[in-house]
């Protein structure tokens, strides 16, 4: 955390580092390490083939998010926090969903709404500030983002092609709208980063705008790419003809 930053901000990943130190800031929390190890062991024990590969890949993504220096960098830059959250909901979550049996997940529309609502809610300035004020709030944010995203992706896997495409496009719009809002707000709104961006040559507003652009373009494009993949399988040359 930059000198003079309010003591109220005590993010789980520690104070925001500067450019000279961030690559050395690995998170070696033993509880987190044990949880990831147990998760990998369960996947290797209970799954096989593609499900096992997806589970191990998901653990790798979670390690990048929570163990690598990205964890500390996300305390300094909202841009890094955005990358962190996008990896959580658009990379780790679909990989985790791919390790699960195709259980009934309820209406996909409800899962789509829940994922978008939770993502938007945690990016409200007050909620975001609370999440960076103590560990319990931080993990409430992370687990709710991941849980609703896994629910969404599991629902997409079970849904018909038209339903899956519609849900993915709605998720894309929700992500893109939040990104556009953050890009064009015109003033910084995330107090935990008011004093942590200068070391990186960014104003808080520039940091926020860069984060908004990440949500608006590459993050939203993940959902578009998934929708196009489903669409291609549905209407492509290898699609099975409908019964007469």
N, C-alpha and C positions, 0 to 999 in steps of 0.2 A: 504494500500500500504506500502511496506517495506520502512524504512527510507532510504532516498537517491534515491528513485525511481524517474524517470523523471516526472515532473509535467504534461507532455503532456498526460499521461494516466489517464483519468478521466472516468472510466467505469460507466455505468448506475447503476450497483449494488453496487457502492462504492468501496473504496480501499480494496485490498485483505486482509482478516483477517488471524490471526494466529490460531493455534489449540485451544488456551484457550478462544477465543472469538467468533468463527464462529457460534456456536449454538445459540447465542443471536442475530445474525444479520438477523432479519426478515425485509423484504422490505415492509414498510407500506405506499407506494406511494398512495395517495388518488385517483388519476386519474386512476391508474391501478386497484385499488380495485373497483372503480365505474364501470369500463369497464367490469370486470369479473361479477359483480353483475347484470349488465344490460344483459349481455349475458346469464346468468343462467335464469333470469326472462323471456327472450324471448323464450328460449328453453322450459321452463315449460308452457308458454302460448300457443306457436304455435305447439308444438310437443307432441307426446304421445307414450306410450309403449316403445319399444326398442330405438327409436330415442331420446326420452326424457332421458332415462338412459345413452345413449352414450354422449349426450350433457353435462349432469351433470358430467359424468366421465371425459370428455375433460376439463371442467372447473377445476376439481380437479387436473389434470395433469398440467395444466397451472399455477395453484397456487403453486404447488411444484416447478415448473421451475422458476417462477418470484417472488414469495412471500416468500417462505421458505428460510432458510439459504443457500440452494444450489445456490441461486442467488449470494450472496456475495462470496461463495467459488469459484465460476467460475471466479471471478476476480483474485484469487490467483493461481489457478491451471488450466492448460489447460485440464487436465484430467476431472475436474469437468465441464468445459465448454463443453467438448465432450459429457458427460452424459446429460447435459442440451440440446444440439442440437439433440441428438438421441431421447430423450423423446419428443422433439418438433416435429420431422418429422416422427417418427415411433410409437408414442403413441398418442399424442394430435391430429395430423393430421388425422389418420384413424378414430379416434372417431368423430372428427368434420365432416368428409366426410360422416359418417354413419347417421348424423343428417339431411343431405341435401336431397332434392328430387332428383331422378335420372335424372338430367338435362343432356342435351348434353354437353359434355366436350371437343369435338374435338378429333383429333387423339391421342390415348394413347401413341404412339411413341413420339409425340411432348411433352406431359406431362412428360414422362419418361426422355427425354433428358433435359427438363427445370429443373426438380428437381435435377438431377445430376449436371448440369452445375452450378446452383445457389449454391448448397452445396459446390462444389469444389471451385467456385470463392470466396466465403466468407472465405474459409480456406487458400487462398493465403496469405502469410505473410503481404503484404502491406494492403490488404483489411481488414484483421483481426485487424491489428493495428489501422486502421481508425475507425473501429466499436467500439473499446475500447477507442477512443479519445473524443467522444461526444455523447450525448443522441440521436440526430437525426440519426447519422450513426448507432448506436446500434439498434434502432427500424427499420431502413431500413433493416438491416440484419435479424432481427427476423421475420418481417412480410413477407419478400420475401422467407425465408426458409419455413415458415408455409404455405404461400399461394401456392407455387409451390407443396409442399407436399400434401396439401388438394386436389389440382387439380389432382395430380397423383393418390391418393387413390380413389377419386371419379371416375376417369377413369377406375381403376381396377374393381370397383364395377359394372360398366356398360359393361365391355368388355366380350367377349366370354372367356371360360375357357382357351383355348390355348393362346389367346392374353394376358390374365391376368397373366398366368404363365410366359410367355416370358418377360413381363414387370417387374415382380417382380424379376426374375433372373438377368435381366440387372441392376436393382437397387441394388441388392445384390453385383454384381461384381463392380459397381461404388463405393459403400461404402467400400468394401474390398480393392480395389486398393488404395484408398486414405489412408486407415489405414495402409496398407503395406508400402506405400511411407513414411509416417510419422515415422513408426517404424524403417525403415532402412536408413533414410536420413543420420544419423551419426553426425548431428550437430543441435543444437536448432535453430529454425527459427522464433519463436514468441517472439518478443521483449517485449511485455507487461508482460511476465512472467519471464523475465531474473532475476528479483530481488524479486520475490514473492514466489518462491518454497522452498527456503532454510529453512524457518520456519517449513516446513512440512517434512524435512529430505530428500528432493529430489533435484537433480540438474535439471536445465531446460530441459536437454536432457532426463533424466529419466522420467520426467513428460510428455514430448512429446511422448516418446515411449509407456508409459502406455496408453495414449490417443489413439495412433495408434492401439494398441492391442484391445482396446474396439471397435473401428470402424471395425477392421479386423474380429473379431470373434463374440461377442454377438450382435453388431448392425447389421452386415450383416446377422446374423442368423435370425433376425426378418423377413427379406424379404424372406429368404429361407423357414421359417416356414409358412408364408402366402402362398407361392407358393405351398407347399406341401398340405396345407389345401384345396386350390382351386383344385389341382390335384386330391386329394382324393374324393372330391365331384363330380368331373367330371367322374372319372373311377371307383369309389368305388361301393360296392354292392348295394347301394341305388340309384345309378345314374339312371335316366330315359333312357330307350332305345331310340335310334334315330328312327324317323319315317321311315317306309319301303319305 
